[in-house]
């Protein structure tokens, strides 16, 4: 599914002298990957996308039978009911909702809850509904960040704690080993998702094969467990033991953690490779392993203490611990790369300040690395490990963020399906009852964990929401104040013509966010030098709601009044997978107008910068002013973001009291 890109920025004065800006005919969807490329991407997706949900067998079943002082018993009714709930939760929420339905809602390749928000934003005309959609997206993204911090901590610790199954004396090694492993994981992020996926793909393939083999070995000894595939056992469990079943759901939800990451990581590989990997290997392996764990527990109830590691024979326990540790490191990759995608989308939606985004693959533009987000997640994970100390303690904090994000994604998806796809109401009702009802039950079951640790993801979400709403409001105020300071561009150019300023040889390029006001750097330069460069180029980067803009369609040039006064405006259109490289855009524009006949390599760049102080009269709480100014003053350098040559870039501007 695709929607037209956002409307282009206001057109500058004068008729266009180059091809019109991009539209849906210019931004063709990327060609489907070839067979070999599809296989490669599916293989790499195993190493990035499914790590989180793929390592849930490590702790999901164990948590079910330990939750609330062992309320769930290893009896046939409880075991059959629990494993049936697990299988149908994965089927309905991951397979049906995310892989089959929600992944159709791609923002020209990008996935995640903010992609849904972006798609809906252009469909909603009512201001109140638009605000509601945006707030739901912000809340969902905030909860996803909470999940991104908790998942690496609990996943790695749960695997390293397997050492205590081999030897109880290894318990003191769990914490330091977890820190070392996680430090290495965050360090390798700079090499990109593609490199990480190639390295992790073989390991995760082996992991899922081992899951399947372990499960089959126990199913063969107790084939009656296959009856749990029927949903009637889950329903019988709920009817016979409603309170216990409700408590169990607080842990069963652990089987679907990582579902939102599967959607958020879609931009890294595309939907087809993810779907192939899920149905061909991941889903069958998970189902077989959960059935195998249930069969083993029915045969030997004592194995509920750590059912996953008890599945393996004694000689294989230590190798399984090593493999599980590597697999959980990979599990963390799913939410980390998802957090990169969500952060980039938040910047494009105006919810976060400018971030430095590094593209790590020429073939797959969605594969990115965001250094600041990587560093914040790393520090957050270390703080969690130091605070909670064990995966059992962290389990109480897990689930609330996941279930909250699930519900918000469903709400936005239903709205999109009705407003954009015009899906019949009865189909939406069926989805809401089957999927939404199950997610609401999961959320309610996890509310009981707020006091014992569920407060953590809520706290993280509140912090993220405050950051996003503060940035959005502050940016709106600054834009209005900056427009007043800059003044209309046409009036400035007219004043320049009337004053007959002397012209300085050379090319001056002024990156500027719009085409209607005069850049502060240009005003300052004229004020201090009482002269103008022979060639003046105002250049604007226009972010389009598509993944890629072809070079032949990337720039459009407009004169600004007098066609031979040497002053032109250039719009550089980029997709969200394109880098915002202004020098390359300028080089593409050279020759498209009689006023653009210079050597782009000799151009000098003048950046307009506002230094802000939280001491003005803006109607905003003082602490929020200080927070906004802190973020604005520490946003990524525009010199880096726009790839400007430092030796030919000058920063000029003014001060503003907010």
N, C-alpha and C positions, 0 to 999 in steps of 0.2 A: 504494500500500500504506500502511496506517495501523495503528498499534498504540494501545491505550488509553493515556491520559496516566499519568504517575507517580501513585502513590497519594497522596492528600492528606495534609497534615501531621496530626499527632495532634490529634484533636478536643478543643477546650477543654471545660471543665466546663459543665454545663447543656445543656438541649435547644436545638436551633437555633430561632431565631425568624424566619428568612428561608429563602429557597429553598436547597436543598442545593447543595454545591459542584459545579463543572463535571464532566461526564463526557462520554463519547463522543457522547451524544445532544445535548449542549448546544453542542459545538464542531463545528458542521457544516463540512465541507470547503469551501473557497472555490469559488464558482461558476466554471465555465470561462469564460475571457475571450471576448467577442463577436468576430465576424469582424474588425472594424476594430481592436479592441483587440489581438487576436492578431497582426495584421499589424504594428501599432506596436511591440509587444513583440519580435517576431521581428527587426524592423529594428534596434531598440535593442540586442538581443543581439549583433548583428554587431559593434557598436562596443565591446562589453565582453567577451563570453565567448570569442570566437574570435581575438582579437588575437594571442595567443601562438602557437597552432598555425598560424594563418594566415600568420605571417611566417617560418615555418621554411624555406620555399624560398630565403630570402635566403642561408642559410649551410649548410643540410643537405648538399646535393650537393657543394658546395665542400669541406666538411670531410671527406666520404667519400674524395675523391681526394687529400687532403693528409695524411690521418692516417698515422701511423707511416712517415714519409718516403716517401710516395706508393706504398705497397704495392699499392693498388688502381689498376689501369691502365685507360686509356680504350680497352680492347679490347671487341669485341662480347660476349664471355662475361661480362666483369666489368660492363659497362654494363647489359646486359639483366638480369643477376642483381641488381644493386644497385637499379635502378628497380622491379623486381618485388618485391623485399624491402620497399621503401618503400611501394608500393601496398597490399600485403597486411598490412603492419604497421598502416597506418591503418585498413584495413578490419576487421581482427580486433579490434584494441585500442580504437580510437576508436568506429567505427560499431557493431560487434557488442557489445563488452563494455560500453562506457560509455553510448552513446546509446540502444541498444536494451534492454540488460539492467540495468546498475547504476543508471541513472536511475529505475528502478522503485522502488528502495530509497530513497525520500525520507522524511525524518523530518517528515511533514506539511508538505512544501514545501521543507524545508532539505536540502541535499546536502553532500557532502564526507565524508572518512574519519571524522570525528568524529560525523557523522550516522549512519553505519553502526554506530559504537561505541555510540551512544545507543540505537539500535534493538535491538542485541544484548544490551545490559545488562539489559533486562527479561526476556530469554528465557533467560538463564543463571542457574541456581540454585547450581551448584557454585562454592564460593568461589575455588578455584584457577583454574578456567576463567574466572571473572569477572575475576580479576586479570590473566590472560593477555590477555583481550579488551581490557581497558583499556590494558595496556601496548602492545599492537599499535596501538591508536588513538593513543596518545601518540607512539609512534615515527613513525607515518605523518604525524601533524600536524607533528612536528618536522622531518621531511624536506621537507614542503610549505613550511614557513617558509624553509628553505634555498633551495628553488626560487624563492620569492617575492623573495629578495634577488638571486639570480643573473640571473633572466630580464630584469628591466628593464635591467641593466647590459649584458649581451651583446646584447640585441635592438637597443637604441638605438645602441650603438657599431658594430655590424655594418652598420647602415644609413648612419650618418654616414661610415663608412670608404669608402662608395661614392664619396665626393668624390675619393678618390685615383685612381679609374678615370677620372674626368674630367680631373684634373690632379694629378700626383704632388706638386706643391708645396703642396697643401692638407693634407698629413698633419699638420702642426702644429696645425691647427684642430680635429682630431677630438676631442681630450680636452676642451677648453673648451666646444665646442658640445654635447657629450654632457651635460656638467654642467648647462648652461643649460636644455636641453630636459627633462631629468629633473626639475630643480627646478620647472619650470612644471607638469609632470605631477602631482607630489605636492601642489603648491599648489592645484590645481583639485579635488582629491578632496573638499574640504569642501562642494562644491555637490552632491555625491551622484551615485550611479550613473545615475539617470534622466537628469540633465542631461548627464553625460558621455556616456551612450549616445546621446542625441539629437544631440550634437555630433559624435561619432565614427561614428555609423551610416552617414551618407552617404559618409564617407571610406573605410570598410572595404568598403562595397558597391562603390565604384569600384576599390578594391584587388583584390578577388576577381575582378571583371570583367577587369581588366588581366592578372591571373595567367592567366586562361583564354585571353584573346586572344593573349598571348605564347606560351603553350603550343601553341595551335592552329596559329599561324603556322609553327612548326618541325615539328609533326607532319605538316602538309600536305606539306612537302618531304621527309619521311622516314616515310611511313605504316607502314613495316614495324615501327616501334617499338611499335605497338599490340599486337604479339604478346606484349610484356612483361606484359600484363595477366594472362596465364596464370601460375599459381604454379610451374609446372614449371621456368621459367627461374631462379627463386630457388633451387629445389632443386638444379638442375644446377650453379649457382654454388657451392653449399655442397659438393657431391660432388666437383667438379673442383678447387676451391681452398679446402679447409676452413679452413686457417689464415687466409688472406686474407679469407674471408667472415666469420670470427669477428671479425677486426679491424674490418672494415667495419661490423659491427653496432654497434660502439661509437659510430659516427657516424650510422648509419641511425636510431638512437633519437631523434635530433634532430627527425625528422619527426612524432613523437607528443608532443613536449613541449607542455604545455598541456592534455593530456587530463584530468588531475585537476582543473585549474582549471575546465574545462567542467562537471564534476560539482559542484565546490564553489560555483560561481556560480549553481547552479540556484535557490537561494533568492531571487535577485534578479529572476528573470524567470519561473520556472516551467519544467517540462519541455517542454511542447508548443512554445512559441516557439523553444526551443533546437533541438529536433529538426527543426522546419520549416526553420530557417535552415541547419542542417548539411546536410541532404539536398538542399535546393533549390539551394544556391549554394556553400557552403564546400567540401564534399567533392568535387564535380565540378571546381571551380576548382583545387584542390590537385592532383588526379590529372592533369589536363590539363597543368599547369605542370611537374610532375616528368617526365612523358612528353616534353614539349617540350625540357626541359633535356637529357634523355638523347639525344634525336634530334640536337640540336645538337652534343653532344660526339662522337657517332659520326661526324658530318660534319666537325667541326673539333676535334680533340683538344686544341688549344692553349687552348680556352675553359675548360678545367678550373680555370684560375687564379681565375676569378670567374664561374661559369656564369650566374648569375641576371642580372647587369647586362649580360653579353655577349648576352643574348637580344634586347635592344632595339637598334634601329638607332642610329647615332651621335647623330643629332639628338634622340633621345628619352632619352638616358642621364641627362642632368642632371634633367629633369622626373621621371624614374623614381626617381632618388636622393631627390628632395624627397618624392615620394609614399611611398617606402619608409621614410623617416625618420618621417613622420607615422604610418605604419602600425605601426612598431615602438614608437612612444610608446603607441599603443593596445594593442599586445601586452602591454605592462607592466600595463595596466589590468586584464587578466584575472586575473593572480595577485594584484594589490593588493586588488581587491574580494573575491577568494577568501580572502585572508588576513584580511580583516575578518570574513567569515562564520565562518571557522574559529576566530578569537579569541573571538567571541561564544559559540560552541558550547562552547569550552573553559571559559569562565567558568561557563556553566550546568552543566557536568559537574564543577565544583569543581577544575579543573586550573590555573586562573589567578586572580589576585586580581580584585576588582571593577574593571571598566573603564567609562569613560564612553562610551556608545554613542548616537550621534545618528541618529535616523530621518530620512531625507532625502526620503521620498515617502509621501504619505497613501494613494495607490492601491496601491503595492507595499510592504508592510511589511518585506520582506526587504532592502530597499535601505537600507544603513546606512553610517555613517562612524565610524571609531574613531580619534580623534586620536592617541593614544599609539602605536598600531601603525603608523599612517601615518608618524609621526616616526621611529620606530626603523628601519623599512624604508628610509626616505630616507637616514638616516645610514649604514646598512649598504651601500646601493648606492654612495654616494659613496666609501666606504672601499674597495670592490672596484675601482672604476674607477681610483682612485689607486694601488692595489697591483698590479693586473695590466696596466693600460695599453692593452690591445687585446682585441678580441673573439676573436682566435686564441688568446691566452693563457687567456682565460676559458672557451673551448670545452673545455679539459681538465677544468675543474671541473664542467662541465655534464653531466648524464646520470645520475650516480649517485643523486642525490636523486630524480630523476624515476622511474627504474626501481625504486628501493626502495619508493617510494610506490605504484607500480603493483602490485607483488607483495603488499604489505600490504592494499591495497584488495581484491584478488582473494581473499585468505584470508578476510577478514571477510565479503565478499559470499557466498562459498561456505558459510560457517557460517550466515549469515542465511537463505540459500536452503534449506538443509537443516532448520534448527531452526524457522523461522517459516513458510516456504512449503511445506515437506515435498516438495521437488523430488526426483524419482527419482535414485538414486545414479549410474546410468549417464550421466545428463545432466550431473551435476556432474563426472564423470570426463572426459567429452568437453571440457567447458569448461576443466578443469585442464590437460589435455594440449595443446589448441590454443592457448589464451590464456596460461595459466600457464607452459607450457613455453617459449613465445616470450619472455615477460617474464623468466624466469630466464636465458635465453640473453643477453638484453640486459644484465641486471644483471652477469652474469659477464664480458661483454665490457668493461663500464665499470669493473670492479674494477682493471683494468690502469692506469687513470688516477689511482689514488689518490695516487701519489707526485708526479705532475706537476700536480696541482690538485684531484683528487677528494677530497682531505682537507678541502677548504673546506666543502662541504655537510655532511660528517660532523661537523665541528667545530661548525657552527651547530646541527645536530640534537642533539648531546651537550649543548650549552648549554641548549637548549629543554627537553630531557628532564629535566635537573637542576632547572630552574625549576619545571616542572610537578609532578614527584614531590616536590620540597621543599614546594611550596605545599599539595599534597594531604595530605601527612603532618602538616605543621605546623598546618593548619586543623583536622584531626581532634583534635590535642592541645589546641588552644585551645578548641575547642567543649566538650570534656570539662571543662577547667579553668573555663571560663566558666559552665557549668551548675552546678558546685559553688559558685562565687561567688554566683550569682543565687539559688539555692535554689528549692524548689517554689513555684509560683504560688499553689496552693490554700492552703498554709500561710501565705503572706504576706497573702493577702486575709482569712483568718480572724483573723490577728493585728491587722489594721487594724480589723476589725469589733469585736473585743474591746476595743481601746484607745479607741474612740469619739473619733477625731481630729476636730477642727473642719474644716469644709469651706470652701474658698475659692471664690468665684464664678469661673466661667470653664470652659474646655474644655482639658484637657491630653491630647495625643496622643503615644503612645509607640510608634514603629516598633520591631518586635521580630521576630527570625527564627523564633520558635516560640511555642507556646501552653501550654507546661508549666512554664516558669520565669519568675520575676519580673524585669522589666527592671532593669538596674543604675541607670539614670537615675531610675526610680520609687522604688527603695529610697533612693537618695541624696537625692532631693527630700523624702521623708518624714522622713528622718533629720535634715536641716538645718532644715526648716520646721515639723516636728511638726504638719503639717496635710495635707489632701488637697484636690485640686480637686473642685468640685461634680460635674463630668463627667470621667471618666477612660476613655480609649479605648486599648486595646492593639491595634495594627494590624499584621498580618502579610502580607507579599507572598508569594504561593504561585506559583512558576513551574511552569506546566503544559507538558506535552510536546505542545503543539498550537500552531499559528501565531497564533490569535486567539480571545479570549473576548468574546462579546457583552456589552454594558453591562448588559443585564437579568440576566445570569447571573454578573456579575463578583464580587459581594460576598455574603458570608454573615455573619450576626451571631449571636453567642452571649452570653447573660448569664453571669456568673461567680458563681453562687450566689444571692444575694438579687436578685430581678428588678427592685428599685427602689433599689439602692444606688448607681446612677450609674456602675458599673464594668462595661464590656462589652469583648468581644473581637471584632474584625472581621478576616475573611480576605479579601484582595483577590487574586483569581485572574487571572493574566495569561499570555498566550501569549508565545512567543519573538519575535513580531513586535509585541507591545504594549509601550508604555513603562511603566515602573514608577512611575506617578504616584500617590503616596499621597494628596495633597489631592483629586484627582478621585475616588479610591476612597472617601474619607471622605464626599464630597458625595453619592455614589451610595448610601451606607449610611444617610444621614440620613433619618429617617421610617420605617425598617424595624423600629424597636423603640421602645417608650415611653421608653427611656433615651436615644434619639438624636433629640431634638427641638430641638437647638440650631442656631445659625448656623455652618456649617463654615468660613466665611470669617474667623471670629474665633478659631479654634482656635490653640493654641500647641503647638509640636512640641518634644519632648525626646528627643534622641538619646543612646543608651548607647554609649560609646566606650571601648575598652580600649587603654591605652598599654602596649606590650610592650617587654620588655628581654630580650636573649639571655643572661641570667645565671642562669637557673633550673637545675633538676635533670632536665629532660626528656631522655629517652633519644634524643638527636639530636646529630649531629656539630656542634661549635661553629660551623664556617663555614656550615653549613646553617641553624642557628638565626639567625645574623646575616642570611643571605639572606632567610629568611622574614620576619623583623622589618622588613627594608628594604622588602620588597614590601608588607607589611601597612600600614606607616606611610605608604606612597606610593600606596595604592590610591585609586581615584576617590572624591571626596567623596560621602558618602551624601546630603548636602544637594542636590547636583546630580542624582545618580542618581535619587533619589526625588522630585525637583522640589519640594522644601520651600521655603517662602518664607524667605529669610535673616533678615528683620526679625522673624519670629515663631518662630525656631528656636534652641533652647538645646542645647549639647553638654555632657553630663555623663558621668562614668564612673569608671574605676579603673585601677590599674596591675597588670600581670601579668608575672611572670618566667617565661620559657619554658625 
